[in-house]
Structure formats: structure tokens, C-alpha cells
Amino acid sequence: MQQIREFQLAELNVDQDNFRLGSFPDQRSCIQAMVRRQGEKLLELAQDILDVGLSPGEPLWVAPDPRAQGKFVVLEGNRRITALKVMDNPALASGTDFEPAYRRLNARFVETPRRVVRAALFDSVEEAAPWVERRHTNEQSGVGIQWWDPFAQDRAAKARGRSRNRSMVLMEHLSEEGDPEPLANRLGLDDRTTTVDRVLNTFAEEFSFIGITISRRQPWSVDFGSDPHTNRELMWAILGALKNKSVDHVKSLKQRIDFIRGVIAGLAEAQRPPPTSPSKPEPDQNPNGSAGGRGGDSSGNASGTWRPGGREGSDSKGGRGSSPSGASPETAGATGSTATDGGSGRRPKKPEHDRSTLASTRIESTLHVSGKRLKQVYAEARKIDVDEQRNAASMMIRLFLELSVEAYCKAFVGLPHRHRDKAEWSARGIRLEDKIKAVLEHLDPTSIDITLNHAREGLSNDPAYAHNLNKVHAFMHDPERVLNPKELITIWDRWFPLMRAVHDSLSAQK
């Protein structure tokens, strides 16, 4: 026969034969074992008890303690009682890493002590045993308590206006039903929402420059950025690819980054039309179709697929060993061609030189950028309208180019003899030209990689090349300079193959 009554905290003993922990000879060793094994979880519970109290819907279960006359042993609620006892007397946690934290909680506990608790009193440990077992063993085919699955937990968080997991917000947004569970079931992700969350959290941190924002806080929105169609496809591709990935495949940060980059590469490959045979540009016409430069349109060699581990043809360290792999998708998409997909029914994309942003937002032209400042600049380059903000866009070309090659030099290239008096590559007196030359010599020492031809041309200072460094410098120093939006895009695109090689190498190193 059970009865609900109040007990003093001092009347209650934790269970020294606790199935969660094992058997212990005394109260102190049992409490210390709970503190050590539960660690941060027990601290969180203690903090929650201080903040909101013990749940009135979860009474403790106790029975007379056969080890100690006049005391009662806790059969259900040992974690809660341990938290209360250690907050009341932090010395019980002495010798553990968590004693200082409990001493801090003790300062609040003594102000509003909780030394009286309500509990259900059983006549004996044996009487309570079958009920305790029902609460803790595999839900007993529906007989015991059924814990909320991730979807139930999400609905509760939504109803209370709390923060939600990105996986739930995204799948709710993509689902026809406006609920994440049916979509998760169809995609085979209902049992791996934690894995989806890990990947989406990494995406938010490492690929923020793509411009997709999944808001975990109310009103829990999804913003697909400046290219909503492509970015929506990317999210679908990530969810679809996760169906066949276990948690072990995306356990580490590097695994998750490589996984995302692989999905992007596959999507870019699927969207890219087959190569055509473009006509050779005239000397005064650049591959983007705008005036002001000559030389080396290599768009017919486009392969440039972004694959995990760095630029195709580079070694694992991201340094020497680069082989010709064709022009970047950025340049390949900038020819102004209206090539079709050879009858597959895929709609041709708008010519890349008609874009309004400085950097392309196309999935095949996405860089994987490392470093907080570089990520910010790149994200802005993908958003900035070159027609409305010409001066800012012109400065951004120089800034991103210099920060990129400087990061590469710091990672892979030692200071040359002529700069032996400098402490590092960012030191005053080391010109941008010197940094670019150092990168090219390290990436392609034999000058056989045709994708880097534009970079070599840019170093020549020949005014026939639209992207030569004198023009880039003039953006900052020539007050009479008249800026043409198409010219700015052309210059970015000409330097893009070098920037791609640099950032693929840097991300491979990471």
C-alpha cells in the first residue's frame, strides 16, 4: 500500500544497490560515484532544481531502508536526491572535478533551501521492485513509460517557443505537411535526426558564405539566400545523401566538412552541361564577353569539380603536384554561351557574365573558405551588387585576393631570402605581386597548369589584360578611375582559378 507524504532530506538515503551504478558500502561512496559518472548531467539537473524546483508530476519513490532503521531508501529519484544532498553539502563531492561547481550552487541553495520533498512510500523494496523495473527497461512493450521521441520533443519545444534543432526546422520547411516527421519517414531519416543536426550545424558554421540560414529560434525560418532554387536543391541533396550515412561516417568535423563538400561536388556535376567547343576570343575580348583583355580562354577545358580533400590534382597537403584540370566553373560559365544539355531536357542557365553579384552564387562556383575574416569577405562578395556598390566591390577584389594568397603563404611557403628581414608574410613591404608569385611557384612550379594562366597574365602588368595587378591597384589609388560593373566581374573571374586552388589547398590542410 503506497501513500504520498513529505520527508526531510536528511531522512532519505540514496540506494547503495543502485542498478544504474552498482553496489557500494556506504552513502558517501555511492554519492561520489553518482557525481563522477553523471558529471555535467547531474550538474544540469541540480541547476534546474534550483531554477524551477522538483517536478510535481514525478514523485519520488521510497521504502524503509533495511540497512538503517528510521531511514528511507530512495528507489526512484536517486539522481534528484543526490543533486539536493550535494548542493546542501558540497563536501560530498570532494575529490571530484565537480566540487567547485557544487560549492557555487550551494550559495544559492542556502538562500532558498529545498530540504523537504514529497515521495510515494512503499511498504518494502520488494513491493516497489516491479514498478521500478517498468520505468527503466525498454518501455516494456508499452507497459512502462514511453519517452518522447525527437519529433515529440520538437513539438513541445515549438509549442513553448523554445529553441529547436536545425534538422526539425529544415524538414518542417520542406515538408508538404508542415511537420518534420512525415518527411523524415519518407527520407529514411526518422532514426538519425541527431546525425542530420550535426551535419547542419557544421554547415551553418563552415559554409555560412553560401547564404543559407536556418533559424533555430522563433519564428524558426529558413532563408535560402540569393539563389533560393539552387540552395533548396542543396538542402534536399544533403538530406538525401544522409540516408545512407551512419553516425560513424560524419562523426568528426573533417568528416562532416568532406561529406558536405562531396554533396556540393555531386550537385555541381549534375547541373553542369557537357563541354562545348567555344570559339577563340579576339585579342580585345575576354572570355566573359566584355571588353578589356586578352589571352587564354580555357573554358572549353572545364572540369574544376570541387571534391573533398582539395583541388583535383593536388596532393593531400594542398601544395605541389597540381596537374592540369581545366578552367574553373567560374570561367567556364562566363563565356556567354547558351549551350544546351544535349537533349536531356535540362534548362540552360543564364550566362554567368549577366550576374549582378561580384562572386558567383552558383553551386559549381562555390569556394570552401577557411578563416573567420575570409569567410566574411567571401560571403559579402557573393551578395554585393556590383552595379550599385562599384567602389566597395572593387576594393573587395583586392582584399579577398591578398588575404587568400597571404593565408596560403603562411600555411605552405617559407619567406624567400630577399625578405629574410621580415617576420611574416603580412609584414609591411612584401608586395601582393610577391605573394602571388610565391603561391604560383608552390602550386605549379613547372607552369603546366593552364587553369592558372590568368593568374600568370595578371602579374605581367600588360594593360591588354583586364585583370592585371596595376588595374587592381588603381581601384584603390586612382581617384579618376571609372568603374564598369562587367569589368569588375571579369577581374574576379580571371583571378577565380587561383583563388579556388588556394582555398582547396587550405581546406584540405584543415
Phi, psi and omega in degrees: 000124181259151174220147178265126178210171179266146180228145170286144179304324182291342179282344190259136174249141173288157185282113180285350174246046184289125180296335180288329188245326189113195183256145182223151185284337184208172182296317185298314181293327178292316179295317180295324177296319178296317181299315182291314187284325180278333173051236184297329181297318179292323176299317178298319178297315179300316179299320181294322178296320177296322184284313188235351179091183176278143182293126178290342180271000180234075181293151174287156174242130180222164176212159177306135183278114180293346180272338187216111181296137179085356178249166180233135181266137180277123180259331177221118181115022182297325179295317180295317180291322177299316179300316179296315183295320182286327174293324179289326182220084183301342179299338178295340179260010182298142182087355177254165179289349188258359181304314180302322181293320179290330176293324176293320178293330180300326180299324177281325183298318183291337177288319178228072185295148177238082185250006176236126181230154176264140181211154173272124182262118174267156180292329182203165176298321183296322180296323183279340190307310183296328180286323177297318181296321179299328182285339193237002185237095168052032176060004173046048177055033178101350182284318180277187179293134175262117180286147179297134173282174183303328181287322175295319178298322179293318179298323177294317179298320180294317181297331182261004177071026183267174177295141181239163178285146182299324181300319181290317180297315181294311183293327174297318181294322182276342186283140176293331184276351184071022179220135185290334189295313180300320179294318178300321178296317181294325181274355182073029182248009185296337181254013181220037180295329178296320178296317178300318180299317180300317180293316181293326177293320176295319178301316181297325182277314190266339184237030182299333182295342178292333173099010177269127181237122176250108185276120180278346182256157181308131015266023172054065185254165173235122178249118183271010171074205188282346179231071188298325182296309181294317182292327174295319177299323180296317179295320176298319181295320179296314179297317180295321181290333181287344181303324184257016181247126174276171180299331180293335180285338183229034184287315184268163178300317180298320178298320181290320178297314179298321178298313181296317179297323177296320178295317179298317180298316180296320179293319178298318180295321181291329183273343186281127176291160179295152182296145176247180179253087183290150176287150181289131182291151173292159182304328183259017180234126180272166185297347180272356178089008179244155187288156168112043175167157180229170160099120159068046171293115183246024186295337180288351181256021188297120166229299165037026181293137181273112184239153177306140175094004174114182184294136182301127180102354178263157178281173187295339180272356177077022184245242184290166175104008181292137178242161181301128179228010177091172182289159179289158175300332180300311180290319182298325181277000187255015185280345184082006180288152174247042182302139177267181183264019176075027174095007181278353178091001181282132181288130178295144181279158177297138179309138187294332181287353177271002181290162181256343182268155180297304177266144179293145175258005179293146185297325181284349181249024182269131175268146170262103189259133177254154178097132187300311183293315180299320178299317181296315181296317181296319178300321179291324179295331178281347182251330190294135178273115186291336180283321183274333183229062186295316183295316179297320180295320180295320178294326183294326178301308181297316183297311184292321179298313183291316178298324181292308183291330178294319177297321178295314180300318180297325184280325192233339192241129175282154179296133179291166185301323184291344178248027184297341180276356181266149181277328182202172184295334181278000183296150179296139179104347175265114187284159176301320179303319180297321181291317180295317178300318180297319179295314181297318179295328180280318181289319189217072187298336181260003177056041179257350182278107185290341178293342180260009180299319180300321179296318178295322177294322180297334179282346188285341184061018175287121182298345178291338180269123185299335188253015183298153189295332176301320178291322178297316178295324182297334177303328183267330192248348183259106182291344181264001185296128175261122187264131177252124183305317180295325178295321179296317178295319178301315182296317177301314183294326179293325179274351185301316180303322177293317180296322178295315179299318180298310186284331172297320180293318181294319180289329176294323178296323181291000000 
